[in-house]
Structures are given as structure tokens and as C-alpha cells.
């Protein structure tokens, strides 16, 4: 059985901060929603490993769609994937890393593999 904790905090402007922890996924999320519609994400998003409290994902939403640079981190806190979303679609160049070295670079806009490290 999943246990979810939701905390809403009012902030300035049109949005409010939501913090939600889910023990079944081991994630603690922090994101903003519109005050006028709590189902629409708007602004900064971060997810943390719930028990270990390290950052796993960061990015931003615009009108409930991923719309910014998103970064994904390993349990060792190293960047493992980075790229841009526009209206919830991957665009531009995305890079995958191992030990802080680019291993794969792919251009989603032009659908082209730019770099692949096989070593």
C-alpha cells in the first residue's frame, strides 16, 4: 500500500508550491501549480530520493507541459542525462553521461545521433 504525503504552501503570484512524498516510489516532489487549477503544473520542478534526500530530477513546467532544460541525476549525485523539452517534447541535443563524460549525444530536433562513445 502506497502512502502519499501532500503539503501545499502558498507563494506569491499565480502559483503555489506543492510538496509530495511517495514511499512506494521513494520520491519527494516539489513543484508549482496554478492557484486557479491545482492540476496544472507551472514553474520549477524537482524530485528527490525520499529517504536519502538527494536530487534526482530537475526541470520546469509551462501550462502543465515539460518546457525547459531537464536534468537527471544518479544515486551518486552525478548528472546522467540532460536535455530540453518544449511543450512536453524532447528537442535539441540531449546528452547521456557516465562518470561526467558524454557517452551519447542525440539531436532530437533533427533525429540524428551526434556522438556515441563505445569505450
N, CA, C and O atoms as a MOPAC input file, in Angstrom:
PM7 MOZYME 1SCF
protein

 N      0.83900 1    -1.18300 1     0.00000 1
 C      0.00000 1     0.00000 1     0.00000 1
 C      0.88300 1     1.24400 1     0.00000 1
 O      1.78400 1     1.36900 1     0.82900 1
 N      0.62800 1     2.15100 1    -0.91300 1
 C      1.41300 1     3.38000 1    -1.01800 1
 C      0.88100 1     4.42100 1    -0.04100 1
 O     -0.32700 1     4.57400 1     0.14100 1
 N      1.80500 1     5.12100 1     0.57300 1
 C      1.45600 1     6.22500 1     1.46000 1
 C      1.96800 1     7.49200 1     0.82400 1
 O      3.16400 1     7.61800 1     0.56200 1
 N      1.08700 1     8.42700 1     0.57300 1
 C      1.45900 1     9.66800 1    -0.07000 1
 C      1.18100 1    10.83000 1     0.86800 1
 O      0.13300 1    10.89300 1     1.51000 1
 N      2.13000 1    11.74100 1     0.93600 1
 C      2.01800 1    12.92900 1     1.76600 1
 C      1.98100 1    14.13600 1     0.84300 1
 O      2.86800 1    14.29300 1     0.00300 1
 N      0.98400 1    14.98300 1     0.97800 1
 C      0.88000 1    16.17900 1     0.14600 1
 C      0.80100 1    17.39800 1     1.05700 1
 O     -0.01000 1    17.46100 1     1.98100 1
 N      1.67000 1    18.36500 1     0.76700 1
 C      1.68800 1    19.61900 1     1.51900 1
 C      1.63100 1    20.75400 1     0.50500 1
 O      2.45500 1    20.79300 1    -0.40800 1
 N      0.70800 1    21.65500 1     0.63300 1
 C      0.63200 1    22.81700 1    -0.24600 1
 C      1.02100 1    24.05900 1     0.53700 1
 O      0.58700 1    24.25800 1     1.67200 1
 N      1.83800 1    24.88100 1    -0.08000 1
 C      2.29100 1    26.11400 1     0.55700 1
 C      1.99600 1    27.26600 1    -0.40200 1
 O      2.39600 1    27.21700 1    -1.56500 1
 N      1.30900 1    28.28900 1     0.06800 1
 C      1.02900 1    29.44400 1    -0.78300 1
 C      2.28200 1    30.26200 1    -0.99900 1
 O      3.04400 1    30.50900 1    -0.06300 1
 N      2.49600 1    30.68400 1    -2.23600 1
 C      3.59100 1    31.57200 1    -2.57000 1
 C      3.02200 1    32.75100 1    -3.33700 1
 O      1.81800 1    32.83000 1    -3.58100 1
 N      3.90000 1    33.65800 1    -3.71000 1
 C      3.46800 1    34.85100 1    -4.40500 1
 C      2.88600 1    34.52100 1    -5.78000 1
 O      3.14300 1    33.45300 1    -6.33800 1
 N      2.10500 1    35.44800 1    -6.31100 1
 C      1.64500 1    35.35900 1    -7.68100 1
 C      0.54900 1    34.35600 1    -7.92400 1
 O     -0.33400 1    34.14700 1    -7.09300 1
 N      0.62800 1    33.74100 1    -9.08400 1
 C     -0.42100 1    32.87200 1    -9.58600 1
 C     -0.23400 1    31.40700 1    -9.21900 1
 O     -1.10000 1    30.59000 1    -9.53000 1
 N      0.86000 1    31.05400 1    -8.57300 1
 C      1.15700 1    29.64500 1    -8.30400 1
 C      1.31100 1    29.37700 1    -6.81500 1
 O      1.46400 1    30.29000 1    -6.00400 1
 N      1.26400 1    28.09400 1    -6.48800 1
 C      1.56500 1    27.67900 1    -5.11900 1
 C      2.43700 1    26.43600 1    -5.19100 1
 O      2.33000 1    25.63400 1    -6.11900 1
 N      3.29800 1    26.29200 1    -4.20000 1
 C      4.22500 1    25.17400 1    -4.10800 1
 C      3.51700 1    23.94900 1    -3.54200 1
 O      2.77800 1    24.04100 1    -2.56200 1
 N      3.75500 1    22.80000 1    -4.17200 1
 C      3.24200 1    21.53000 1    -3.67800 1
 C      4.44000 1    20.64000 1    -3.38000 1
 O      5.35100 1    20.52100 1    -4.19900 1
 N      4.43800 1    20.02400 1    -2.22200 1
 C      5.45300 1    19.03900 1    -1.86400 1
 C      4.73100 1    17.72400 1    -1.61400 1
 O      3.78500 1    17.64900 1    -0.83000 1
 N      5.20400 1    16.69000 1    -2.30100 1
 C      4.51600 1    15.40100 1    -2.21500 1
 C      5.54800 1    14.28900 1    -2.09700 1
 O      6.46700 1    14.20000 1    -2.91100 1
 N      5.39800 1    13.44900 1    -1.09200 1
 C      6.27500 1    12.30300 1    -0.91600 1
 C      5.50600 1    11.01800 1    -1.13200 1
 O      4.35500 1    10.89200 1    -0.71200 1
 N      6.14800 1    10.06100 1    -1.78900 1
 C      5.51400 1     8.77100 1    -2.05700 1
 C      6.49900 1     7.66800 1    -1.70000 1
 O      7.51200 1     7.48500 1    -2.37500 1
 N      6.19900 1     6.94100 1    -0.64600 1
 C      7.10400 1     5.89300 1    -0.18100 1
 C      7.20800 1     4.73200 1    -1.16100 1
 O      8.23600 1     4.05600 1    -1.19400 1
 N      6.16900 1     4.47900 1    -1.96400 1
 C      6.22000 1     3.36100 1    -2.90900 1
 C      7.20600 1     3.62000 1    -4.04500 1
 O      7.78100 1     2.67500 1    -4.58500 1
 N      7.41100 1     4.87800 1    -4.41700 1
 C      8.36900 1     5.22100 1    -5.47200 1
 C      9.66200 1     5.79800 1    -4.90900 1
 O     10.61600 1     6.02500 1    -5.65300 1
 N      9.69800 1     6.03600 1    -3.59500 1
 C     10.84000 1     6.64000 1    -2.92400 1
 C     11.16900 1     8.02100 1    -3.49300 1
 O     12.34000 1     8.38800 1    -3.59900 1
 N     10.14100 1     8.78200 1    -3.85900 1
 C     10.35400 1    10.12800 1    -4.39300 1
 C      9.63900 1    11.17900 1    -3.56100 1
 O      8.52600 1    10.97600 1    -3.07600 1
 N     10.31300 1    12.30400 1    -3.41300 1
 C      9.71100 1    13.50500 1    -2.84100 1
 C      9.74300 1    14.55000 1    -3.94800 1
 O     10.81200 1    14.91400 1    -4.43800 1
 N      8.58100 1    15.02500 1    -4.33500 1
 C      8.48900 1    16.01100 1    -5.41200 1
 C      8.16500 1    17.38500 1    -4.84600 1
 O      7.41800 1    17.52600 1    -3.87800 1
 N      8.75300 1    18.39400 1    -5.48200 1
 C      8.43500 1    19.78700 1    -5.18700 1
 C      8.14900 1    20.45400 1    -6.53000 1
 O      8.99900 1    20.46700 1    -7.42000 1
 N      6.95300 1    21.00200 1    -6.66500 1
 C      6.58200 1    21.65200 1    -7.91000 1
 C      5.50900 1    22.69700 1    -7.64700 1
 O      4.90900 1    22.73400 1    -6.57200 1
 N      5.28000 1    23.53100 1    -8.62500 1
 C      4.28300 1    24.58600 1    -8.51200 1
 C      3.07100 1    24.25700 1    -9.36700 1
 O      3.18500 1    23.67100 1   -10.44400 1
 N      1.91100 1    24.64600 1    -8.86200 1
 C      0.65900 1    24.51400 1    -9.60600 1
 C     -0.02400 1    25.87900 1    -9.61900 1
 O      0.25800 1    26.74100 1    -8.78600 1
 N     -0.91900 1    26.05400 1   -10.57100 1
 C     -1.68900 1    27.29000 1   -10.60800 1
 C     -2.63200 1    27.34500 1    -9.41600 1
 O     -3.23100 1    26.33300 1    -9.05100 1
 N     -2.76500 1    28.48800 1    -8.82200 1
 C     -3.71600 1    28.65000 1    -7.72500 1
 C     -5.14000 1    28.42200 1    -8.22600 1
 O     -5.99300 1    27.91900 1    -7.49400 1
 N     -5.38300 1    28.79400 1    -9.46500 1
 C     -6.72600 1    28.66400 1   -10.02800 1
 C     -7.06600 1    27.23500 1   -10.44700 1
 O     -8.24200 1    26.90300 1   -10.59500 1
 N     -6.05300 1    26.38500 1   -10.64200 1
 C     -6.27800 1    24.98600 1   -11.02600 1
 C     -5.10000 1    24.14700 1   -10.54800 1
 O     -4.04800 1    24.12600 1   -11.18500 1
 N     -5.27600 1    23.46500 1    -9.44000 1
 C     -4.18200 1    22.71000 1    -8.81600 1
 C     -3.71600 1    21.52500 1    -9.65900 1
 O     -2.72200 1    20.88700 1    -9.31200 1
 N     -4.40000 1    21.21600 1   -10.74400 1
 C     -3.99100 1    20.13000 1   -11.63500 1
 C     -3.02600 1    20.58400 1   -12.73000 1
 O     -2.52300 1    19.75900 1   -13.49200 1
 N     -2.76500 1    21.88900 1   -12.81200 1
 C     -1.86900 1    22.41500 1   -13.85000 1
 C     -0.55400 1    22.84800 1   -13.21400 1
 O     -0.50000 1    23.78700 1   -12.42000 1
 N      0.51000 1    22.12700 1   -13.59200 1
 C      1.84500 1    22.47500 1   -13.11500 1
 C      2.37200 1    23.67100 1   -13.90400 1
 O      2.17700 1    23.78200 1   -15.11500 1
 N      3.04400 1    24.55900 1   -13.17900 1
 C      3.56800 1    25.78400 1   -13.78800 1
 C      4.79600 1    26.22300 1   -13.00700 1
 O      4.68700 1    26.65800 1   -11.86100 1
 N      5.97200 1    26.10800 1   -13.63100 1
 C      7.18200 1    26.55000 1   -12.96200 1
 C      8.10400 1    25.40400 1   -12.60400 1
 O      7.99100 1    24.29400 1   -13.12300 1
 N      9.02300 1    25.71000 1   -11.69700 1
 C     10.10100 1    24.79600 1   -11.31800 1
 C      9.58000 1    23.46100 1   -10.78100 1
 O      8.57900 1    23.39900 1   -10.06700 1
 N     10.29800 1    22.39400 1   -11.15100 1
 C     10.00700 1    21.04200 1   -10.66600 1
 C     11.31200 1    20.41600 1   -10.17700 1
 O     12.35100 1    20.54100 1   -10.82600 1
 N     11.24800 1    19.74100 1    -9.02900 1
 C     12.39300 1    18.98000 1    -8.51800 1
 C     11.87200 1    17.72200 1    -7.85800 1
 O     10.82700 1    17.72400 1    -7.20700 1
 N     12.63000 1    16.63400 1    -8.04300 1
 C     12.31500 1    15.37700 1    -7.36900 1
 C     13.56000 1    14.91900 1    -6.63200 1
 O     14.67900 1    15.04000 1    -7.13100 1
 N     13.34500 1    14.39100 1    -5.43900 1
 C     14.42500 1    13.93200 1    -4.57300 1
 C     14.17200 1    12.48300 1    -4.18000 1
 O     13.02500 1    12.04100 1    -4.10800 1
 N     15.25000 1    11.74700 1    -3.92600 1
 C     15.10400 1    10.43100 1    -3.31500 1
 C     14.55800 1    10.66900 1    -1.91600 1
 O     15.16400 1    11.39900 1    -1.13200 1
 N     13.44500 1    10.07500 1    -1.60000 1
 C     12.72300 1    10.37700 1    -0.37200 1
 C     13.53600 1    10.10500 1     0.89100 1
 O     13.64100 1    10.96900 1     1.76100 1
 N     14.09300 1     8.94200 1     0.99000 1
 C     14.80200 1     8.59100 1     2.21100 1
 C     16.23100 1     9.13500 1     2.24500 1
 O     16.72300 1     9.50900 1     3.31000 1
 N     16.89900 1     9.18100 1     1.09500 1
 C     18.28000 1     9.63800 1     1.05900 1
 C     18.40100 1    11.14000 1     0.83400 1
 O     19.45100 1    11.72500 1     1.10000 1
 N     17.33800 1    11.76400 1     0.34900 1
 C     17.23600 1    13.20700 1     0.15000 1
 C     18.28300 1    13.79300 1    -0.80300 1
 O     18.83700 1    14.85700 1    -0.52700 1
 N     18.55800 1    13.11300 1    -1.91700 1
 C     19.40300 1    13.70400 1    -2.95200 1
 C     18.54900 1    13.98600 1    -4.17900 1
 O     17.57400 1    13.28400 1    -4.44700 1
 N     18.92200 1    15.00900 1    -4.91100 1
 C     18.19400 1    15.43100 1    -6.10500 1
 C     18.29700 1    14.37200 1    -7.19400 1
 O     19.39500 1    13.90200 1    -7.49000 1
 N     17.16600 1    13.98600 1    -7.79800 1
 C     17.16700 1    13.00400 1    -8.88600 1
 C     16.75700 1    13.61800 1   -10.22300 1
 O     17.21900 1    13.17400 1   -11.27400 1
 N     15.89400 1    14.63600 1   -10.19200 1
 C     15.40200 1    15.26400 1   -11.42700 1
 C     15.12400 1    16.72900 1   -11.15400 1
 O     14.64400 1    17.09300 1   -10.08000 1
 N     15.43800 1    17.58600 1   -12.15800 1
 C     15.03100 1    18.99000 1   -12.07300 1
 C     14.71400 1    19.51200 1   -13.45700 1
 O     15.34600 1    19.14300 1   -14.44600 1
 N     13.70900 1    20.38800 1   -13.50000 1
 C     13.28300 1    20.99100 1   -14.75500 1
 C     12.18400 1    21.99600 1   -14.45800 1
 O     12.10500 1    22.52300 1   -13.34800 1
 N     11.33100 1    22.26600 1   -15.44600 1
 C     10.22600 1    23.20400 1   -15.23600 1
 C      9.07100 1    22.85700 1   -16.16400 1
 O      9.23900 1    22.24300 1   -17.21800 1
 N      7.89400 1    23.27900 1   -15.72300 1
 C      6.66800 1    23.10000 1   -16.49800 1
 C      6.14600 1    24.44600 1   -16.96500 1
 O      6.34200 1    25.46800 1   -16.30800 1
 N      5.48000 1    24.42900 1   -18.10500 1
 C      4.75500 1    25.58900 1   -18.60300 1
 C      3.40200 1    25.06800 1   -19.08000 1
 O      3.33200 1    24.26900 1   -20.01300 1
 N      2.33500 1    25.52300 1   -18.43900 1
 C      0.98000 1    25.09800 1   -18.77000 1
 C      0.84400 1    23.57000 1   -18.73600 1
 O      0.25000 1    22.96600 1   -19.63000 1
 N      1.40300 1    22.96500 1   -17.69400 1
 C      1.32300 1    21.52800 1   -17.42600 1
 C      2.14800 1    20.66300 1   -18.37900 1
 O      1.96200 1    19.44700 1   -18.42200 1
 N      3.05100 1    21.27000 1   -19.13700 1
 C      3.92000 1    20.53800 1   -20.05400 1
 C      5.37400 1    20.81200 1   -19.69400 1
 O      5.72400 1    21.93200 1   -19.32400 1
 N      6.22300 1    19.78700 1   -19.80000 1
 C      7.65100 1    19.99600 1   -19.57900 1
 C      8.14200 1    20.98600 1   -20.62100 1
 O      7.87100 1    20.83200 1   -21.81200 1
 N      8.87400 1    22.01500 1   -20.16200 1
 C      9.24200 1    23.08900 1   -21.07000 1
 C     10.47600 1    23.83300 1   -20.55500 1
 O     10.39100 1    24.97500 1   -20.10200 1
 N     11.61500 1    23.15900 1   -20.63500 1
 C     12.85900 1    23.76500 1   -20.17200 1
 C     13.95100 1    22.71600 1   -20.28400 1
 O     13.73600 1    21.63100 1   -20.82300 1
 N     15.11600 1    23.05200 1   -19.77000 1
 C     16.18800 1    22.06100 1   -19.65600 1
 C     15.85000 1    21.16000 1   -18.46300 1
 O     15.53800 1    21.64500 1   -17.37600 1
 N     15.91500 1    19.85800 1   -18.68100 1
 C     15.69500 1    18.87400 1   -17.62500 1
 C     16.99500 1    18.12900 1   -17.39700 1
 O     17.71100 1    17.78800 1   -18.33700 1
 N     17.28500 1    17.88200 1   -16.11900 1
 C     18.49900 1    17.16600 1   -15.73100 1
 C     18.11200 1    16.01100 1   -14.82500 1
 O     17.27000 1    16.14500 1   -13.93700 1
 N     18.75300 1    14.86300 1   -15.07300 1
 C     18.50600 1    13.64400 1   -14.30800 1
 C     19.81700 1    13.21200 1   -13.66500 1
 O     20.86700 1    13.20800 1   -14.30900 1
 N     19.74400 1    12.84700 1   -12.38500 1
 C     20.94200 1    12.52800 1   -11.61500 1
 C     20.89900 1    11.09800 1   -11.09500 1
 O     19.82900 1    10.53400 1   -10.86700 1
 N     22.08900 1    10.52300 1   -10.91300 1
 C     22.21800 1     9.17400 1   -10.36600 1
 C     22.18900 1     9.22500 1    -8.84800 1
 O     22.21100 1    10.29500 1    -8.23900 1
 N     22.14100 1     8.03200 1    -8.25200 1
 C     22.19600 1     7.93500 1    -6.79300 1
 C     23.50700 1     8.49400 1    -6.26000 1
 O     23.57700 1     8.93700 1    -5.11300 1
 N     24.53800 1     8.47300 1    -7.08500 1
 C     25.81300 1     9.06400 1    -6.70900 1
 C     25.85300 1    10.55800 1    -6.91700 1
 O     26.90500 1    11.18100 1    -6.77300 1
 N     24.72100 1    11.13900 1    -7.25400 1
 C     24.53900 1    12.58100 1    -7.42100 1
 C     25.20300 1    13.13900 1    -8.67400 1
 O     25.36600 1    14.35300 1    -8.80300 1
 N     25.58800 1    12.25800 1    -9.60100 1
 C     26.19500 1    12.70000 1   -10.85200 1
 C     25.13000 1    12.89100 1   -11.92000 1
 O     24.14100 1    12.16000 1   -11.96000 1
 N     25.33500 1    13.87000 1   -12.77600 1
 C     24.44600 1    14.10100 1   -13.91000 1
 C     24.53400 1    12.90600 1   -14.85500 1
 O     25.63100 1    12.51400 1   -15.25300 1
 N     23.37600 1    12.31500 1   -15.22200 1
 C     23.37600 1    11.16600 1   -16.13100 1
 C     22.65600 1    11.45200 1   -17.44300 1
 O     22.90800 1    10.78100 1   -18.44300 1
 N     21.76000 1    12.44100 1   -17.45300 1
 C     21.01600 1    12.77100 1   -18.66700 1
 C     20.59800 1    14.22900 1   -18.60600 1
 O     20.18600 1    14.72400 1   -17.55700 1
 N     20.70700 1    14.92100 1   -19.74900 1
 C     20.35400 1    16.34100 1   -19.79300 1
 C     19.86100 1    16.69200 1   -21.18300 1
 O     20.45900 1    16.31000 1   -22.18900 1
 N     18.74700 1    17.43600 1   -21.22300 1
 C     18.22100 1    17.88800 1   -22.49500 1
 C     17.03000 1    18.81100 1   -22.30000 1
 O     16.60100 1    19.07100 1   -21.17600 1
 N     16.51000 1    19.29600 1   -23.41000 1
 C     15.44800 1    20.29300 1   -23.38300 1
 C     14.11900 1    19.70700 1   -23.84100 1
 O     14.04100 1    18.95900 1   -24.81500 1
 N     13.07000 1    20.07800 1   -23.09300 1
 C     11.69900 1    19.80100 1   -23.50100 1
 C     11.07600 1    21.09900 1   -23.98300 1
 O     11.33400 1    22.16200 1   -23.41900 1
 N     10.26900 1    21.01900 1   -25.00600 1
 C      9.45100 1    22.14700 1   -25.46700 1
 C      8.05400 1    21.58900 1   -25.67000 1
 O      7.84500 1    20.71100 1   -26.50800 1
 N      7.09700 1    22.09800 1   -24.90600 1
 C      5.71600 1    21.61800 1   -24.96900 1
 C      5.65900 1    20.09900 1   -24.80400 1
 O      4.93800 1    19.41600 1   -25.53100 1
 N      6.42000 1    19.58000 1   -23.84800 1
 C      6.43500 1    18.17300 1   -23.46100 1
 C      7.10700 1    17.24100 1   -24.47600 1
 O      6.97700 1    16.02100 1   -24.37900 1
 N      7.81900 1    17.80900 1   -25.44000 1
 C      8.52900 1    17.00200 1   -26.43100 1
 C     10.02400 1    17.27900 1   -26.33800 1
 O     10.44200 1    18.42100 1   -26.14600 1
 N     10.82200 1    16.22700 1   -26.47500 1
 C     12.27000 1    16.39700 1   -26.47200 1
 C     12.68100 1    17.13300 1   -27.73800 1
 O     12.26800 1    16.78200 1   -28.84300 1
 N     13.51000 1    18.17000 1   -27.55000 1
 C     14.02300 1    18.94600 1   -28.68600 1
 C     15.50500 1    19.19400 1   -28.47000 1
 O     16.01600 1    19.08100 1   -27.35500 1
 N     16.17700 1    19.53000 1   -29.54400 1
 C     17.58700 1    19.87500 1   -29.43600 1
 C     18.44300 1    18.69900 1   -29.05100 1
 O     18.05200 1    17.54300 1   -29.21400 1
 N     19.60800 1    19.00300 1   -28.54200 1
 C     20.60100 1    17.98200 1   -28.22900 1
 C     20.43400 1    17.50000 1   -26.79300 1
 O     20.37100 1    18.29600 1   -25.85600 1
 N     20.36600 1    16.18100 1   -26.64300 1
 C     20.32400 1    15.51200 1   -25.34600 1
 C     21.62900 1    14.76000 1   -25.17300 1
 O     22.11700 1    14.11400 1   -26.10100 1
 N     22.18800 1    14.84900 1   -23.97700 1
 C     23.43700 1    14.16300 1   -23.66500 1
 C     23.23600 1    13.18500 1   -22.51200 1
 O     22.57600 1    13.49200 1   -21.51900 1
 N     23.82800 1    11.99400 1   -22.67200 1
 C     23.85700 1    10.99600 1   -21.60400 1
 C     25.29900 1    10.88300 1   -21.12600 1
 O     26.23300 1    10.88000 1   -21.92800 1
 N     25.46900 1    10.79100 1   -19.81400 1
 C     26.79400 1    10.81700 1   -19.20800 1
 C     27.07200 1     9.55900 1   -18.38700 1
 O     26.16600 1     8.96000 1   -17.80900 1
 N     28.32300 1     9.18300 1   -18.35300 1
 C     28.83700 1     8.21200 1   -17.39600 1
 C     30.10900 1     8.81600 1   -16.82500 1
 O     31.00900 1     9.21400 1   -17.56500 1
 N     30.17300 1     8.87800 1   -15.49200 1
 C     31.31400 1     9.49600 1   -14.80700 1
 C     31.64200 1    10.87900 1   -15.36600 1
 O     32.80700 1    11.19100 1   -15.61400 1
 N     30.63900 1    11.68600 1   -15.55800 1
 C     30.72900 1    13.06900 1   -16.02700 1
 C     31.29200 1    13.22500 1   -17.43700 1
 O     31.68700 1    14.32200 1   -17.83100 1
 N     31.32800 1    12.13500 1   -18.19300 1
 C     31.79400 1    12.18100 1   -19.58700 1
 C     30.62200 1    11.85900 1   -20.50600 1
 O     29.88600 1    10.90200 1   -20.26800 1
 N     30.44900 1    12.66100 1   -21.55600 1
 C     29.37100 1    12.40600 1   -22.51200 1
 C     29.61300 1    11.06300 1   -23.19600 1
 O     30.68800 1    10.80700 1   -23.73800 1
 N     28.58500 1    10.21200 1   -23.15900 1
 C     28.65900 1     8.90500 1   -23.80200 1
 C     27.80000 1     8.85800 1   -25.06100 1
 O     28.13300 1     8.19000 1   -26.04000 1
 N     26.68500 1     9.58600 1   -25.00900 1
 C     25.77000 1     9.64700 1   -26.14700 1
 C     25.28700 1    11.08100 1   -26.28300 1
 O     24.94200 1    11.73200 1   -25.29700 1
 N     25.27000 1    11.55700 1   -27.51200 1
 C     24.71700 1    12.86700 1   -27.80500 1
 C     23.76800 1    12.69800 1   -28.98800 1
 O     24.17000 1    12.25300 1   -30.06200 1
 N     22.50100 1    13.06100 1   -28.77500 1
 C     21.48000 1    12.85700 1   -29.80600 1
 C     20.70800 1    14.14600 1   -30.02700 1
 O     20.29300 1    14.80000 1   -29.07000 1
 N     20.51800 1    14.50400 1   -31.27500 1
 C     19.76600 1    15.70000 1   -31.65100 1
 C     18.32600 1    15.28500 1   -31.96100 1
 O     18.05900 1    14.71400 1   -33.01800 1
 N     17.40400 1    15.56900 1   -31.04600 1
 C     16.00200 1    15.19800 1   -31.23100 1
 C     15.30900 1    16.04000 1   -32.29100 1
 O     14.37200 1    15.56600 1   -32.93300 1
 N     15.74300 1    17.25900 1   -32.48300 1
 C     15.11800 1    18.10600 1   -33.49200 1
 C     15.36800 1    17.56200 1   -34.89000 1
 O     14.45800 1    17.51100 1   -35.71800 1
 N     16.60300 1    17.15500 1   -35.14700 1
 C     16.96900 1    16.64300 1   -36.46600 1
 C     17.02300 1    15.11900 1   -36.53900 1
 O     17.37200 1    14.54700 1   -37.57100 1
 N     16.67000 1    14.46800 1   -35.41800 1
 C     16.66200 1    12.99800 1   -35.34800 1
 C     17.97300 1    12.40300 1   -35.84200 1
 O     18.01600 1    11.61000 1   -36.78200 1
 N     19.05700 1    12.82700 1   -35.15700 1
 C     20.38000 1    12.42700 1   -35.61800 1
 C     21.28800 1    12.14100 1   -34.42100 1
 O     21.38200 1    12.93700 1   -33.48600 1
 N     21.95700 1    10.97900 1   -34.47500 1
 C     22.95400 1    10.64300 1   -33.47500 1
 C     24.20900 1    11.45100 1   -33.77400 1
 O     24.76800 1    11.36100 1   -34.86700 1
 N     24.65100 1    12.24500 1   -32.79000 1
 C     25.80800 1    13.10900 1   -32.98900 1
 C     27.09800 1    12.48600 1   -32.45900 1
 O     28.18300 1    12.72300 1   -32.98900 1
 N     26.95800 1    11.68600 1   -31.40100 1
 C     28.14900 1    11.12600 1   -30.77500 1
 C     27.76400 1     9.87300 1   -30.00600 1
 O     26.72600 1     9.82500 1   -29.34600 1
 N     28.62400 1     8.85400 1   -30.10200 1
 C     28.43900 1     7.62000 1   -29.34900 1
 C     29.79900 1     7.11100 1   -28.93400 1
 O     30.64000 1     6.81200 1   -29.78200 1
 N     30.02200 1     7.01000 1   -27.63600 1
 C     31.28800 1     6.50700 1   -27.11000 1
 C     31.10900 1     5.03200 1   -26.79600 1
 O     30.34500 1     4.67500 1   -25.89900 1
 N     31.80300 1     4.17800 1   -27.52100 1
 C     31.69300 1     2.73100 1   -27.32000 1
 C     32.74900 1     2.19900 1   -26.37600 1
 O     32.77900 1     0.99400 1   -26.12600 1
 N     33.60400 1     3.02900 1   -25.84700 1
 C     34.66600 1     2.55800 1   -24.95000 1
 C     34.24100 1     2.62600 1   -23.51500 1
 O     35.01200 1     2.26800 1   -22.62500 1

